Amino acid sequence: MSIQSKLLVMLLVTSVVSAAVVGFIGYESGRSSLREAAFDRLIEIRERSTRLTETQAQELTDSLVIYTRGASTVNAMRDFKRAFAELNGEDVTVTPAQQRAIETYYETKFKPRADSITGQDLDVDGLLPTSQAQRYLQAVYTAPYDIENYSIDVSDAGDGSAWSATSARYHDFFREIVTRFEYDDALLIDLDGTVVYSAYRGVDLGTNILDGPYRDAKLTDAFDKVITSHNVDFVMVTDFDQYLPSYNEPVAWLMSPIGEAGRIEGVLALQFPIEKLNATMTANRQWEAVGMGETGEVFLVGPDDLMRTDSRLFLQDPEEYKRLVIANGTPAHVADRAIEAGGTTLIQPVTGEAFERARRGESGTLVQRDYLGHETLMAYGPVDMPGVQWSIVATVDTDEAFAPVQRFTRNLVLSTVGIIFLVCLASMWLARMFVQPIRRLEAGAQRISAGDLDTTLPVTSHDEFGDLTVSFNDMSRNLRVKEELINQQRKENDQLLLSLMPAKVVDRYREGDEVVAQDHQDVTVIFADIVGLDELSTQLDSEDLLAAVNQLFRQFDAAAENIGVERVRTMRNGYLASCGLNVPRLDNIGRTLDFAVEMQRIIDRFNAQTGHRLALRAGIDTGAVTSGLVGRTHVIYDMWGAAVNLAYQAQSGPTQPGIYVTSAVYDVMRDTRQFKEAGEINGDTAKGGAGATIWRLAESS
């Protein structure tokens, strides 16, 4: 077997055995942990809801003690009792119109609303106010207003009574308590049980809770306990019960005596609505946000096995709630009553071992069917609140509670199979990766052999493969440096060739043409000689002479490039150039003449700067020429032809410095330049004459 095969088998065996062992251990511990986590999460939800309920009750009772011991409440109790007593005096009367208004209110507003909620036909005659004070207050503060808010926003009805004056002083205080803490109402009850003040001024204003039409066993019993306690710090909390003035909606009462130690003036009763408790139990209907999932809920149960809060399913889907509870044994009329009342508080019965244990003060968890018939996981416990015996239960369907266990089992099996499959792939990949550095080096060597000297390989390890890769990169870097040196030398050679010949000629020379020649038409040639350069060589040493010559010729080259003249070659003390040779130009004669003038200026500046006496003698002709490379060992770019010969003769013939042109140049430029006839030179038979006239540029003299 190869090393790669041995490595593959080793990785497979080790990984598969490890995955199987770890998977089995993970299954056992994970399954147990997830089941415990499901119970713990439910217990946490129950404990959180219990703490919120108990804390809320404690805060409310503490606040109630502060209110009842405060001067505002004590004085209000005294003043309202006195004002209420005055309303029963002879000076106060209820007019027939006011009496009819009261009766109309009960018949057209209160009764229809109460009947629709209770499902009963109320006897209004038994509910109408009887005492003069009660009738008067309801005629002024109850009948004229809507049944939703009554007259809680009105501090003084403006009737001029002492009760209204007292209300103007204290109503804002009690209204703030009611609205801020979201109570349904706040009642001031005197020691005889008469409601001498109500924040909402509803139908219970002026009634007597001991013998009036709204007397209730829980309310009456709580009142008696508060009165007989003789303790101003005593607070009584009642269980929820239906209260007719609130249209039989479930309400609880918080009651505490008003007064000072040893002297109780009356009782402050705060009407606690079921909505506040429901908001705590349902987390404002954000069940999933607080970890209850899709089926979890928390609710309270009273000692009568009836719910004290609303069912989650009822709030989400009343019809589905009705279908399930009836299927689980709840009477149909009970479900219908919950639908009519808009909640399950004091309506939906719940039974089972969990509720029995909670009533005994026990806390724990178990699995049992709930009131919907679902098998659920329950966390139960008692609620520690004075005056009530509630049990709290947090539930969640077992399918949802143990769904993580099922998902874990399924995922573990799938993941184990997937891990084994991935291990197989990874083993093959690792075995191949083991030899990958060698293959990478092989590919790099092939790229270098193909001419890619920029090839470098990443050093991915610090082992022998890494050392080999570093050595390979060093080799590639050295080859690249040598290649760069060769390219630099090639560029220098190119620059040297371009300084000696045109680019087109360089290209042909590189391609290996043995004969590089080209004919040109309409080319202007200038043959210039620097007069006095030989005498200068006797006056200067070699370095100074070379510096002076370089200075002149570099300025000539710059002027030629600027004007558009092409330098062909330089001689010992001469300069051969042309215009229109490789770049055709219509004004090549004018450009050449401008270049000759510029050469004259350069020499003049040189003389002025150095004190030497150099002069320019240049000859210019135009016509056809031939250019090309001359020589084999020492190649020179040169130009020849009749125009070159005449330019040379025009330069060499005269003895005086100046710029001399042939007749061909003179004929073109005589209208723009001034010339003087300067004699003749030997003619060119090609141009049809034995002699030729030359002309001297007047401006150059």
Buried (B, 14 or more C-beta within 10 A) or exposed (E): EEEEEEBBEEBBEEBBEEBEEEBEEBBEEBBEBBBEEBBEBBBEBBBBBBEBBBEBBBEBBEBBBEBBBEEEBBBBBBBBBEBBBBBEEEEBEBEEEBBEBBBEBBEEBBBEEBEEBBEEEBEBEEBBBEBBBBBBBBBBBBBBBEBEEBBBEBBBBEBEBBBBEBBBBBBEBBBEBBEEBEBBBBBBBBBEBBBBBBBBBBBBBBBBBBEBBBBBEBBBEBBEBBBEBEEBEBBBBBBBBBBBBBBBBBBBBBBBBBBEEEEBBBBBBBBBBBBBBBBBBBBEEEBEEBBBBEBBBBBBBBEEBBBBBBBBBBBEEBEEBBBBBBEEEBEEEBBBBBBEBEBBBBBBBBEBEBBEBBBEEEBEBBEBEBBBBBEBBBBBBBBEBEBBBBBBBBBBBBBBBBBBBEEBBEEBEEBBEEBBEBBBEBBBBBBEEBBBBEEBBEEBBEBBEEEEBEBBBEBEEEEEBBEBBEEBBEBBBEBBEEEEEEEEEEEEEEEEBEEBBBEEBBEBBEEEEEEBEBEBEBBBBBBBBBBBBEEBBEEBEEEEBEEBBEBBBEBBBEBBEEBBBBBBBBEEBBBBBBBBBBEEBEBBBBBBBBBBBBBBEBBEEBBEEBEBEBBBBBBBBBBEBBBBBBEEEEBEBBBBBBBBBBBBBBBBBBEEBBBBBBBBBBEBBEEEBEBEEBEBBEBBEEBEEEEBBBBBBEEBE
